[in-house]
Amino acid sequence: MAHTDIVRGGWVARLPAAWVPYALLARADRPIGFWLLFLPGLWSIALAAPDAASFARLLALFAAGSVAMRAAGCVVNDMWDRDLDRQVARTAGRPLAAGTLRMRQALWFLAALLAIGLAILLQLNTMAQVLGVASLGLVALYPLAKRVTWWPQLMLGFTFGWAAPMGFAAAAGTLGPAAGLLYAAAIAWILGYDTIYAHQDREDDALVGVRSTARLFAARSRPFIAACYAATVALLLAAGWSSGLGWAFFAAMALPAGLLARQAVRLDIDDPALCLRLFRANREVGLAVGLAVLLGRL
């Protein structure tokens, strides 16, 4: 059986039949994407929120916004890629590729998701609103990256990591050096984990001409991913130092550093199921970083 990460069972299977294609289009069957979009925002809000009430409020808004905007990004991606998706085993069952939804239906769904995102954005301060609007360009352009560069994972880093400066701006009303360091750390992290994810499609991508860092580095992916993860940890430590976090942050960072090292050691680029498991393990990495930041503020 061809490898696929589409999950048709579980709670999705209990939805009304007409809703299932929309849930699959939004990747609601795979919530890891919502987490990975949200987590850089968690880091920056944890670092910059002035008090517990602001932290809780912004966390709730960014969580809801991540669900809406990750779903919107998936719709845009699948609209661009529906012809390519039909040629790749892992993605051939996506609703637009498989024909279970039409483009017009996807457009209406996208409009609804963007309306939800706008309603959430309007709850933030002006600087965060400006950054939120700017992120739409990244969301729209990301699906093109795989057609023109070997580095679409870097473009995803710019896009998914955007929650770091946006969360910092929402919490502090300004952007400081720590915001830039958190953004750089998120980009390096995403570049590493999305290279692991892309190894699921490496052979099919070669057949249809899709580029990726998985194809670019191939058998040399382990040292590349290790370097990305080492840069992630170094940049996070620099962000903590520049913000004056306490010793507990630096001690607690041993946990996410160890989890990232474990991914690099265990990686087998010829095992798609393992690549997917390692990719999903980054939720725990991101949560561990958020916990380290909070401990450093005590």
CORPEVEN-V7472 format. One line per field, one symbol per residue. phi: phi as a letter, one per 30 degrees, with the letter a starting at -180 (. if undefined). psi: psi as a letter, one per 40 degrees, with the letter a starting at -180 (. if undefined). burial: b if it has 16 or more other C-alpha atoms within 10 Angstrom, else e. Layout:
# CORPEVEN-V7472
phi=???
psi=???
burial=???
This chain:
# CORPEVEN-V7472
phi=.ddbcdcccidddcdeeddeddddddhddbdedddddddddeeddddcddadddedddddddddddddddddddddedddceddddccedcdddedddidbcddddddddddddddddddeddcdddddddddddddddddeddeddbbdcddddddddddedddddddddciabcedddddddddddddeddddeedddcedddddcidcaddddchdcdedddddddddeddddddddddciddedddddddddddddddddddebdcceddedddeddddddddddeddddddcd
psi=hihiehheaaddeeiidddddddddefeegeddddddddddddddddehdidddddddddddddddddddddddddddddedddddehddedeidddeeeiidddddddddddddddddddeeiiddddddddddddddddddddeeeiefdddddddddeddddddddddeeihadddddddddddddddddddddeededdddddeehiidddddbeeddddddddddddddddddddddefiiddddddeddddddddddddehheegdddddddddeedddddddddddddee.
burial=eeebbbeeeeebeeeeeeebbbbbbbbbbeebbbbbbbbbbbbbbbbbbeeeebbeebbeebbbbbbbbbbbbbbbbbbbbbebbbebbbbbbbbbbeeebeeeebeebbeebbebbbebbeebeebbbebbeebeebbeebbebbeeebbbbbbbbbbbbbbbbbbbbbbbbebeebbbbbbbbbbbbbbbbbbbbbbbbbbbbeeeebbbbbbeebeebbebbbebbbbbbebbbbbbeebebbeebbebbeebbebbeebbeebbbeebbbbbebbbbbbbbbbbbbbbbbbbbe
